[in-house]
Amino acid sequence: MAIQSKNELLPKEAAPGNINYQRWLFGAGFLVLLAYTAVSLLIEPAESYISSLLLLLGFGGFFWMGHQLRVSPPMWMFVAAIAIALLSWMLAHAHHPEWAENSPKVHRLTIWLQFIAVAWLLGGSTRRTLILWGTFALSLLFVPWVTGNGIGEWISGFKGQRIDFGMLNAQHTALLYAIAFMGMIAFSHRFLKPGKAHTLRIVLWATGLTIYGAATVITQTRGVWLGCLAAAAVFAAAFIVWMVRISPSSAEKRRLTGALVVAIGVASLAVMSLNDIVEARINAESNIIDKLLSDEPYDGKSSSINYRIASWSAALPWIKERPIIGWGGNGRKLVLDHSEQLPSWIQSRTGHLHSSYMDILVNFGLLGLGLFLTILIWTTVSGIKAWKHGHLPGDILVFYLAFIAFWLVVNTFESFMFYSTGQYIFGLMLGGIVTHIWRAQLETSREKDNTLLAIK
């Protein structure tokens, strides 16, 4: 399959002598982006080298050829990320120099903006965006065999053992497979519409639904399951709006309705066939929840829920003391190392607070949380505007909105924004949306310029 070399984000008036050079650079950058997407989950030693090359080509091309995009909101967010990280580090040195880091680690926040490089290399192309996301989904099919224990681990999962396919832990595995499952639902119409390789596309769609759905269940991550319910609410709302207001043809209605019925059926079948696993996982700590809802005192015993309760409770006094700018990039470690009320088993278990929101507030305060929310709000509002003006396909918008609902929930229970897997999928997802937003903004600007020229 040929890869389109045209970048819709390049200025139309580019000098003829530079066109071929820019296309070669842009094409090479996109291939690096695909390699990064495919390799990151499979070959960890190679990931750091490819990601460095990706950032070099993505940001290098953006700063060299981005022109008016260089003053777009994402760049101001990037500057804000650097400023917040530096300010937090400097004030940490002034307030508690014995605990402050030796040097500022601005990458802890700027990594959230790596979607700028991804968006630039996608070049405003819907086709490239779908190829990118498809590469991510395909890479997941190889994960159990490359980093996990293959069929043996799948069998163990279906027998009730919590599996992770060799990733950091089961929570990160569940996160990625759940997003792929959501993608299969969001893009059902593209798989099922009549045309070339229709039967093959249907088989691939049904296979993807089954594999990603089953993996989401057997990884046994309750926070991800809850996030899936939030995403399902977005899908349901979008389906109702689509059916009632947009009034597609009857054939389209039948295809999408059928796809939705099949998706619900697959999800229900997965849950029912693995009912014992789901029920056991949900009820695993029901006695702890019952105690929390009663007047019984917190017992502090080792458990997933107790860990979160204890660490979040310990973090609150630290957040209250420095609510605006936080304690610096190592703030969450300070909470775990210097909170006397924390049980010893918590302090030795991990180095984060199992919530992106808690980690952000402790490390960078309300300014850091404001940056995170600004990124999500801007991409959401601008994405909806791009869709309204016909620059963003509806299924991509729905997928993104479902992802945002899912993302807000899952980050309540795990610090995905501070781990490579979370940063990886965050960059891919937002990059796919931002590239369309930029294309919409540039085309709108060009139309205005042409109108002014016509008037003159």
C-alpha positions, -999 to 999 in steps of 0.1 A, spaced: 0 0 0 15 33 -11 18 60 16 6 94 7 34 119 8 14 151 8 13 171 40 -18 193 42 -2 212 70 26 226 48 22 261 33 7 260 -2 32 286 -13 63 265 -4 92 272 -27 93 247 -56 129 237 -49 119 227 -14 89 206 -22 106 173 -30 130 177 0 100 184 23 81 154 10 110 130 15 115 143 51 78 141 58 76 106 44 106 94 64 91 110 95 58 91 90 76 58 86 95 65 119 61 73 135 47 39 123 79 21 135 75 38 170 39 28 172 46 -8 163 78 -13 182 71 5 215 50 -23 229 71 -51 215 108 -43 217 114 -21 247 152 -15 242 145 -1 207 117 22 219 139 49 234 160 53 202 130 54 179 110 78 201 140 101 201 142 101 163 104 106 162 106 137 184 135 150 164 118 146 130 84 156 143 93 187 163 121 196 138 97 195 109 71 214 129 95 243 139 110 244 104 79 243 83 50 248 107 48 286 101 16 299 117 10 266 136 41 275 157 19 300 175 -11 277 179 -25 268 213 -5 235 216 27 254 214 16 278 242 7 247 262 42 233 255 57 266 268 34 265 298 46 229 306 82 240 306 74 271 328 54 251 353 81 224 356 108 250 361 88 271 385 79 240 406 116 230 407 128 265 417 103 269 444 110 234 457 147 244 461 136 276 479 111 258 502 127 223 508 162 222 492 171 190 510 142 172 492 144 189 458 157 173 427 192 182 416 180 194 382 146 202 366 129 173 348 108 193 324 101 161 304 76 150 330 52 176 316 64 182 281 60 145 273 22 152 274 27 175 244 44 149 222 12 148 202 25 179 185 51 158 167 26 131 160 1 155 146 27 172 123 39 139 108 3 128 102 0 159 80 -37 165 84 -45 132 68 -74 110 78 -59 81 59 -26 84 78 -44 87 111 -63 55 105 -31 37 94 -14 49 126 -42 37 149 -45 5 129 -7 -1 134 -13 3 172 -42 -22 171 -22 -47 150 8 -45 174 -14 -56 202 -20 -89 184 17 -97 186 22 -86 223 12 -120 239 36 -139 217 65 -114 219 65 -102 255 41 -126 270 38 -164 273 16 -169 242 -12 -194 242 -4 -205 277 -11 -171 291 -43 -168 272 -54 -202 287 -44 -191 322 -65 -159 317 -96 -179 307 -91 -201 338 -93 -171 361 -57 -160 365 -50 -123 361 -26 -119 331 -5 -90 317 12 -104 286 46 -93 299 37 -56 302 44 -35 332 13 -49 349 -23 -60 340 -36 -24 344 -15 -12 315 -24 -42 294 -61 -37 300 -58 0 291 -44 -6 257 -67 -36 247 -97 -17 259 -89 13 236 -84 -11 207 -118 -26 215 -133 8 215 -118 15 182 -133 -16 166 -167 -3 178 -161 33 166 -150 23 131 -176 -5 126 -190 13 96 -157 13 78 -153 -24 82 -189 -33 73 -196 -10 44 -199 -26 9 -169 -26 -13 -135 -42 -19 -126 -71 4 -160 -69 22 -159 -104 36 -123 -101 48 -131 -68 65 -160 -84 83 -139 -113 95 -111 -89 107 -137 -68 125 -153 -97 143 -119 -112 152 -107 -79 165 -138 -74 186 -134 -109 201 -96 -107 209 -96 -72 223 -128 -77 242 -116 -109 258 -82 -94 267 -100 -65 284 -119 -90 306 -92 -114 315 -67 -87 325 -92 -81 354 -88 -43 359 -119 -28 375 -109 8 368 -106 0 330 -140 -18 331 -155 13 347 -139 35 320 -154 12 293 -188 19 308 -182 57 305 -171 51 268 -202 30 262 -223 59 273 -206 81 247 -212 55 220 -248 52 230 -254 89 229 -236 93 196 -257 65 181 -289 81 192 -279 114 178 -268 98 145 -300 79 141 -324 108 150 -308 139 137 -285 130 109 -310 106 92 -286 84 72 -299 61 45 -317 30 55 -288 8 43 -264 27 66 -288 25 95 -291 -13 90 -253 -17 89 -246 5 119 -274 -10 139 -262 -45 131 -227 -36 140 -239 -22 174 -259 -53 181 -229 -75 172 -206 -54 194 -230 -56 223 -234 -93 217 -197 -99 217 -192 -79 249 -220 -96 266 -208 -130 255 -173 -122 268 -187 -112 301 -211 -141 304 -186 -167 294 -160 -153 318 -187 -145 344 -168 -162 372 -137 -141 365 -157 -109 364 -177 -117 395 -147 -128 415 -128 -96 406 -156 -73 414 -163 -91 447 -126 -94 456 -126 -65 480 -164 -60 486 -158 -65 523 -134 -35 524 -160 -14 505 -186 -24 530 -164 -13 559 -158 20 542 -195 26 538 -200 17 575 -187 32 607 -160 5 610 -124 19 612 -100 16 583 -78 -15 590 -49 -6 566 -45 -42 554 -27 -48 521 -52 -46 492 -57 -26 460 -84 -4 475 -67 1 508 -35 11 489 -54 39 471 -72 51 502 -41 52 523 -19 69 497 -46 94 487 -52 103 523 -15 108 529 -13 130 498 -40 154 509 -20 173 536 8 178 511 -15 191 485 -31 215 510 3 229 520 14 237 484 -18 237 463 -7 260 435 27 247 423 32 214 442 64 199 456 84 194 424 88 165 401 95 141 429 65 152 450 47 118 450 79 101 462 81 125 490 46 116 501 54 79 501 88 83 518 79 109 545 42 103 554 44 86 588 9 73 587 15 51 557 19 13 563 53 0 555 40 -23 528 28 7 508 61 25 510 80 -6 496 54 -14 470 56 14 444 66 50 437 34 66 427 -1 73 441 -22 52 417 -40 83 404 -28 107 378 -48 135 394 -31 130 428 3 127 412 -2 159 393 -15 179 423 14 167 445 40 173 419 28 204 401 -3 216 420 -33 232 404 -11 247 376 -2 212 365 -38 200 367 -49 231 348 -25 222 320 -38 187 318 -74 198 316 -66 226 292 -51 201 267 -83 180 269 -107 209 267 -90 225 238 -87 193 218 -123 185 225 -138 219 217 -116 224 186 -123 188 175 -160 194 176 -156 226 156 -135 208 130 -162 181 127 -189 208 122 -169 223 94 -164 189 77 -127 186 84 -130 157 109 -149 125 102 -177 117 126 -165 83 136 -131 97 145 -147 123 167 -169 97 184 -138 75 190 -120 105 205 -149 115 228 -153 79 240 -115 79 246 -117 111 267 -145 97 288 -126 65 293 -93 84 300 -108 106 327 -121 76 346 -91 53 343 -67 80 354 -86 83 387 -73 49 397 -39 47 380 -11 72 371 -11 65 334 -1 101 326 33 94 342 40 60 326 53 53 291 22 32 281 -2 60 290 20 87 274 23 65 243 -14 61 237 -22 97 248 2 110 221 -12 87 194 -48 96 202 -44 133 206 -21 135 176 -48 120 154 -73 147 165 -49 176 165 -37 170 130 -74 174 118 -78 205 140 -48 221 124 -59 212 89 -93 228 96 -77 259 110 -53 263 81 -80 257 54 -103 282 71 -74 307 72 -67 301 35 -104 306 26 -105 339 44 -73 350 26 -87 340 -8 -120 359 0 -100 391 9 -80 388 -23 -112 384 -43 -127 414 -27 -96 435 -34 
